[in-house]
Amino acid sequence: ATAYSFAAPNVKRIFPTVDAFMNMVTNGYPPVRKPRTYSFGKVEETAPGSIVQQVLIVGPDGKDYEAVYTLQQQPDGTFQITGCSLRASNSLST
């Protein structure tokens, strides 16, 4: 439920309930849902009020993944997640 609080309005329109959102995360992003370890990588401001955050993950299967989150600054000044892409990574776990 905490993860849902970080979702931007565009994501909440697609997944209007915590249950729908968590079902999507559980089924589509297992390494994000239950990582063995994670560390924050590069962050880049792509436009005023828009950032991209890299997260390096060791998934529940022991494999390395890279998640790239896009975040948008909201009217109250907070940043919320507008999207996430996940791919297998060749990075060495640290």
ZANURO-777743 format. One line per field, with one value per residue (C-alpha): z, y, x; residue number from 1. Coordinates in nm, 3 decimals. Example, Ala and Ser with C-alpha at 12.3 -4.5 7.8 and 13.67 -1.06 7.14 Angstrom:
2
c3 <- c(0.780:0.714)
c2 <- c(-0.450:-0.106)
c1 <- c(1.230:1.367)
seq <- c(1:2)
//
This chain:
94
c3 <- c(0.000:0.065:-0.293:-0.419:-0.231:-0.451:-0.775:-0.980:-1.084:-1.435:-1.280:-1.035:-1.326:-1.481:-1.146:-0.938:-0.633:-0.420:-0.498:-0.876:-0.848:-0.627:-0.855:-1.148:-0.950:-0.818:-1.160:-1.380:-1.163:-0.926:-0.873:-0.767:-0.543:-0.355:-0.417:-0.238:-0.248:-0.425:-0.463:-0.618:-0.930:-1.152:-1.130:-1.405:-1.445:-1.795:-1.788:-1.517:-1.269:-1.436:-1.323:-1.414:-1.133:-1.193:-0.934:-0.946:-0.810:-0.727:-0.776:-0.583:-0.849:-0.770:-1.109:-1.168:-1.293:-1.370:-1.300:-1.445:-1.280:-1.424:-1.173:-1.213:-0.965:-0.841:-0.758:-0.387:-0.469:-0.415:-0.686:-0.779:-1.002:-1.351:-1.486:-1.445:-1.694:-1.588:-1.772:-1.698:-1.626:-1.687:-1.391:-1.121:-0.787:-0.518)
c2 <- c(0.000:0.236:0.194:0.315:0.642:0.719:0.666:0.974:1.054:0.909:0.571:0.585:0.645:0.316:0.132:0.301:0.075:-0.040:-0.402:-0.345:-0.163:-0.427:-0.706:-0.533:-0.493:-0.851:-1.005:-0.767:-0.664:-0.950:-0.814:-0.479:-0.642:-0.872:-0.772:-0.952:-0.624:-0.292:0.022:0.357:0.433:0.736:1.010:1.264:1.565:1.528:1.848:2.094:1.892:1.557:1.306:0.957:0.734:0.412:0.135:-0.172:-0.481:-0.839:-1.016:-1.304:-1.532:-1.406:-1.234:-0.871:-0.620:-0.253:-0.058:0.290:0.507:0.828:1.082:1.408:1.692:1.746:2.077:2.025:1.996:1.620:1.384:1.088:0.789:0.814:0.493:0.213:-0.001:-0.316:-0.514:-0.785:-0.636:-0.757:-0.554:-0.732:-0.740:-0.537)
c1 <- c(0.000:0.291:0.412:0.074:0.117:0.421:0.226:0.142:-0.216:-0.161:-0.075:-0.366:-0.606:-0.491:-0.486:-0.758:-0.723:-0.431:-0.523:-0.516:-0.183:-0.021:-0.148:0.027:0.350:0.342:0.278:0.476:0.767:0.865:1.219:1.074:0.814:1.052:1.414:1.695:1.888:1.867:2.074:2.004:2.203:2.215:1.955:1.905:1.682:1.540:1.333:1.229:1.026:1.103:1.364:1.476:1.606:1.799:1.766:1.990:1.816:1.904:1.573:1.421:1.569:1.923:1.955:2.051:1.795:1.784:1.466:1.435:1.172:1.035:0.912:0.723:0.705:0.350:0.181:0.261:0.633:0.667:0.788:0.570:0.637:0.490:0.638:0.890:1.075:1.254:1.518:1.769:2.109:2.461:2.585:2.776:2.596:2.765)
seq <- c(1:2:3:4:5:6:7:8:9:10:11:12:13:14:15:16:17:18:19:20:21:22:23:24:25:26:27:28:29:30:31:32:33:34:35:36:37:38:39:40:41:42:43:44:45:46:47:48:49:50:51:52:53:54:55:56:57:58:59:60:61:62:63:64:65:66:67:68:69:70:71:72:73:74:75:76:77:78:79:80:81:82:83:84:85:86:87:88:89:90:91:92:93:94)
//
